[in-house]
Amino acid sequence: MIKKITVICENSVQVPFPLIGEHGLSFLIEDGEDITLFDTGQGLGVVHNLKALGKNIPAIKRIIFSHGHYDHTGGLLPVLKEHGGTMPVYLNGSAFNEEFALLPSGTAVPIGMRQSREAYEENGAKFYEVTDGMCRIIESITSLSGVKHEPEWRPWDKMLKIKSGSGMADDLFSDDLSLLLDTLSGPVVLLGCAHAGMVEILDRISENTGIKKFHAVIGGTHLDSAPEEYVLKAIDTVKKYDVDKIAVSHCTGFRVAARFASEFGNKFANASVGKVFDF
């Protein structure tokens, strides 16, 4: 059973220690001596913050990636170098796709993984590609990726693209991966950016497992650019699953985070750097 989640990288800092905030996300998931790192931020703060929080990097057993964007995968190489051994890295295979942000100026900025697969492997990474749907990684951690949508579905962030032939197409985020954690307090969902849709992720987990109540939903929800109709649907979904703790971060956006805080009161938390969730 998972006992603790600590926020390692995020846009904001929660506690008055020498920690670093950055646009990115990383969580440390602990079950006694079994330690998992979920995402690695941009790479500016992950090693620094792990050390500042007294975490033993060589004790990390595995890394899991929520998707291939640089602000979630950029810290992989620094962590591998600090770890110094072979590191299992779990991800959806589509995370290695070439991903871009198409700016209003028409400039396409690469936002995918910063190094080649071979470069990571040379530094100790051993990649395991999870299957679409629910995939058990260890007894207490199950991933969900390849979330199915209607054929006409498109994400609302129109800037995010993927290389397609000689051009670019909308990124449908087949690599988007979330985690279902078993804890003594109940099931916990850990989100990276929820590019596949926070509502759809919770619904698919419920459909596949029969879970009707989540103890906590933690992480990025990518609701800042979502239409009002979807934000309301997300709020209703949190209520539908009777979530005890909704803790948002990173790509949620201040405006939507404030609405969640107003709507859910003491059930709400900012998942900022240094924040600890005990179960």
N, C-alpha and C positions, 0 to 999 in steps of 0.2 A: 504494500500500500504506500502511495506517495504521502509524505509527511509535510513537505515544505516546498514552496516556490518562492524564489527571490528574483526580483527584477534587476538584471545586470546592465542592460542598455535600454535607453528610452530617451525621448526628447527632453524630459524634465527630470529633476533630481528631488527626491522626497526628503532625505535626511541630511543633517548638517555634518557630513563627513567629507573627506577630500575625494568626492566622486565626480565623474564626468558625464554630462548629458550630451546626447547626439541624436540626430534624426535617424532612428533605427530601432531595433528591438532585439532583446536577448533575455531569456529566462533560464535560471538554474533550477532544475527539478531534483529534489533529494528524497531518497528513501533509505535513511541510514547511510551506509557506505555505497549504495548504488546511486550514482549521480549522472544526470543527463543534462546536456546543454541544448536548449531549443533556440536556434538562431544565434547569430554572433555579432549583430549590429554591423556598423560600417567598418569597424576595425580600429577606431580611434580610442574607444573606451573599454573594450571587453576585458583585455588582460589587466589593465590598470584597476578596473572596478572589482574584478574577481579577487585580486590581491588585496585591495583596500578593505574588502569585506571579509577577508580572512579565509577565502576559499582555496582549496588545494587543486590547482589545475591538472597535475598528473593523475589525480584521483578520478577525473571525469571518465566515465565508461563509454560514452557515445555522444554524438551530436545528431540532432534531427533538424532539418530545414523546412520551413513553412513554404518557401518558394525561392526562386532564383535571384531576386532583386539584390543589388549590392548592399542596401542598408540592412539586410538580414543575413547576408553571406560574407560580407567584406572582412569580418574578423576571423574567418576560418584559418587562414595561413598563420597569423600571429598565435592563435590558440594551438595549432599543430606544433609550431616551433617551441612553445613553452611546454607543451605536453611531452614531446620527445619520444613518443612511442607510436604504435599503430592505433589509429582512431577510427572505429566504425562510424560512418556518416550515412544517415538514412535520409532519403529524399525521393520525390517523384522524379522519374527520368526526364521529364519535360523541363526541369529546373535548369538544365544546361542549354535551353534554347536561347537564341540571341534576342534580347529584349531591349526596347528603346522607349524613351519619352519624346513624343513629338511636340516641340514647343510651338507657341503661336507664330513665331518667326519662320517656322518651317524647318528649323534645325532638329535633327534627330540625335538625341543624346543617348549613348549606351548606358543602360542601367542594370545589366545582368551581372553574372558572376565575373569577378575581376581577373581570375586566372583560369588557365585551362585545366581540364580534369587531370591531365598528366602531371601538371605542376603540383597540384594538391596531393596526388598519389606519391610523388617523389618525396613529399614531406610527411608521409605517414597516414594519409587518408585512405580508408578502404570503403568504397562506396557500395551501398546496398539500395537498390531501387525498389520502393514499395509498390504494391499493386494498387490499382484504382479501387475505390470503395473502402471498406474497413480492413485494416491490416494490423495484426498484433505484432508489436515490436518487442516488448517484454510483457510479462504478466500484468503489470499495472499501467502500461501505456499502449494505447491503440491509436493508429492514425486514420484519418479520413482524407482522401484526395480523389481527384477525378470526379468531383460533384456533378451530377447530371442535371441539365437544364433543358428547357424547351428549345427546339432548334432555332427559334428567332431571338433567344436571349442574348443580350449584349451587356457587358459591364458599363456602368455609368461614367467611369473616368475615361474620357475619349483620348487623353494624351498617351495612354499606355498601349504600346504596339509590340508586335513580334515580327521577326523577319519571315517573310513568306515568298519563296522564289527570289525574284530580283527586286521585289518591293516589300511593303509592309502591310500587315493586316491587324485588325483589333486583336488584342491579347485576350483570349477566352479563359486563361488561367487554369489550364488543365493540371498545372503543377501545384496549385494552391492546396496546402496541407494543414489540417488542424489536428489537435490531439484530444483524446478522451482519456482522462486520468482516473484511476481508481483510488479513492481516499476513504479514510474512516468516516469522514463527514458526509460522503456521498460523491456522486460523479461530478467531475470538474472538466470543463471544456477550456482548452488553451488555444487561442487564436494567434496567428501571425499577423496578417492583414485582412483576413476574411475576404479576399478578392472574389471568391466564389459566391459571396453573399452570406452574411451572418445568419439570416433567417433560414436560408437553404441548408447551411451547415448544421444548425441545431435540429432542423426537421429531419435531415438524412440520418443523423446519429440516432435520433429517437426512433425513426422507422426501422433502422437496422438492429437496434438493441432492445427496444421496448421501453426505454427510459422515458418517464413522464415528468420527472423533476430533476433539475440540475442544482447541485449545491452552489457552484460558482461558474461564471463565464468571465474569463480574464484575457485581455490582450487587445490587439488592434482590430477595429471594426470597419475601417475605411468608409465611414458614413459622412465624412465632411462634404463630399461632392455628390452624395446620394440625393435623389429627389425626395421631397417632403413625404410623399406617399410611402416610400420605403422606410424612412426614418420612423414614421408612425407604426409601420408594420413590425420593425425591429423592437420597438418599445412593447408592443402587444405580445410579441413572441417571448420576450423576457418574462412578462407576466404569465403567459400561458404555461411556461415551464417552471413557474414558481421559484425563480432563481433567488437564492439567499444572498449572494454577493455578485454584483456586476461591477467589474473593475476594468475600465477602458484605458487605452493608451495610444501613443504613436500617431496613427493615421485616422483616429476617430474625429479629431478636430475639436477645438475649444467650444465652439457653438453647440455641437451635439453633446459633448461631454457635460456641458452645463445643463442641458435639457435632461440628460440621464440623472444628474445629481438632483435636480429639482423633482423629477418624477419618482425616484427610488429612495431618496433620503438616506437613512443609515445603511441601506443595502448597497450604496454606491461607494466606490473608492477610485482614486487615481492610481494606476499601476505605474508609478514613477520609479526611477533608479533608487535602489535601496529598500523599496517596499517589500515586506515579507508576508506571505500568506501561509499560515499554519493550518493543518487539517488533523 
